Amino acid sequence: MAIYELVKNSYDADSSFVNVNFFNIQDKTNAIVTIEDNGTGLTSDVIENVWLEP
């Protein structure tokens, strides 16, 4: 579910692409998942004044 949510976040950030890569997934200790996009992201102001607002 976490990967699904991160891909949805990329879409919400107006990204034109999302790359999801899995490395060493058979080795739980060294497994790596990378998710890359070109979305706009959140500014510090939005995090503080929108997302952290009760």
C-alpha positions, 0 to 999 in steps of 0.5 A: 500500500505504501508504494501505491500511495507514493505513486498516487502522490506523484500523480497529485504533484502533476508528475509526467512520469513515475519510475518504480525500481526494486533491487535485491528484493529477495534479500530483506536486509538489503532490499531497496525500492526507489520511486522517482518522479518529476512532480512539483513537491511540497514547499515548507510553507504548505507542509507547515500551514496546510498539512500540520494545521489541526 
